Amino acid sequence: MSIEVNNESGIQVDEAALVALSRYVFEQLFIHPQAELSILLVDEPAMEKLHIELMDEPGSTDVLSVPMDELTPGTPDRPTPQGMLGDIAVCPQVAQVQAVNARHSLQDEMLLLTTHGILHLLGYDHAEPEEKEEMFGLQRQLLSGFTGKEAPAETTQ
């Protein structure tokens, strides 16, 4: 399993926890053990640039996902094939504001956003109510399983 974290945000983040969470999510969703994931932590100007380039939307955001090989969750009998899951960009500055508003730690928010980003890479979405219920339910389940405590409420923009 290749999970790379590159912190260009200027904010200290527990990168090892993001890697451990990603490994946990991979295991729970039967992602091939040699699948690749890149997590990029960026500041607000860099995130705004990515947001414009990728989504054609102005302003900074909390997390962006760029899928590569269009992998989907596997099953115990048929894990996801080996491949490049994709890239996640997370903005700790935006995450910090959301964490304060949600009354939980920056670490909890970073774990939430990383999980959210991975689920987007796996094809989950929240545009429709049914999709949102499925994605956010799985997100809460994964976070609770990883942290051993109740997952924080969804705060992504």
Secondary structure in CASP SS format (residue, H / E / C, confidence):
PFRMAT SS
TARGET T0000
AUTHOR 0000-0000-0000
METHOD secondary structure of the structure
MODEL  1
M C 1.00
S E 1.00
I E 1.00
E E 1.00
V E 1.00
N E 1.00
N E 1.00
E C 1.00
S C 1.00
G C 1.00
I C 1.00
Q C 1.00
V C 1.00
D C 1.00
E H 1.00
A H 1.00
A H 1.00
L H 1.00
V H 1.00
A H 1.00
L H 1.00
S H 1.00
R H 1.00
Y H 1.00
V H 1.00
F H 1.00
E H 1.00
Q H 1.00
L C 1.00
F C 1.00
I C 1.00
H C 1.00
P C 1.00
Q C 1.00
A C 1.00
E E 1.00
L E 1.00
S E 1.00
I E 1.00
L E 1.00
L E 1.00
V C 1.00
D C 1.00
E H 1.00
P H 1.00
A H 1.00
M H 1.00
E H 1.00
K H 1.00
L H 1.00
H H 1.00
I H 1.00
E H 1.00
L H 1.00
M H 1.00
D C 1.00
E C 1.00
P C 1.00
G C 1.00
S C 1.00
T C 1.00
D C 1.00
V E 1.00
L E 1.00
S E 1.00
V E 1.00
P E 1.00
M C 1.00
D C 1.00
E C 1.00
L C 1.00
T C 1.00
P C 1.00
G C 1.00
T C 1.00
P C 1.00
D C 1.00
R C 1.00
P C 1.00
T C 1.00
P C 1.00
Q C 1.00
G C 1.00
M E 1.00
L E 1.00
G E 1.00
D E 1.00
I E 1.00
A E 1.00
V E 1.00
C C 1.00
P H 1.00
Q H 1.00
V H 1.00
A H 1.00
Q H 1.00
V H 1.00
Q H 1.00
A H 1.00
V H 1.00
N H 1.00
A H 1.00
R C 1.00
H C 1.00
S C 1.00
L H 1.00
Q H 1.00
D H 1.00
E H 1.00
M H 1.00
L H 1.00
L H 1.00
L H 1.00
T H 1.00
T H 1.00
H H 1.00
G H 1.00
I H 1.00
L H 1.00
H H 1.00
L H 1.00
L C 1.00
G C 1.00
Y C 1.00
D C 1.00
H C 1.00
A C 1.00
E C 1.00
P H 1.00
E H 1.00
E H 1.00
K H 1.00
E H 1.00
E H 1.00
M H 1.00
F H 1.00
G H 1.00
L H 1.00
Q H 1.00
R H 1.00
Q H 1.00
L H 1.00
L H 1.00
S H 1.00
G H 1.00
F H 1.00
T H 1.00
G C 1.00
K C 1.00
E C 1.00
A C 1.00
P C 1.00
A C 1.00
E C 1.00
T C 1.00
T C 1.00
Q C 1.00
END
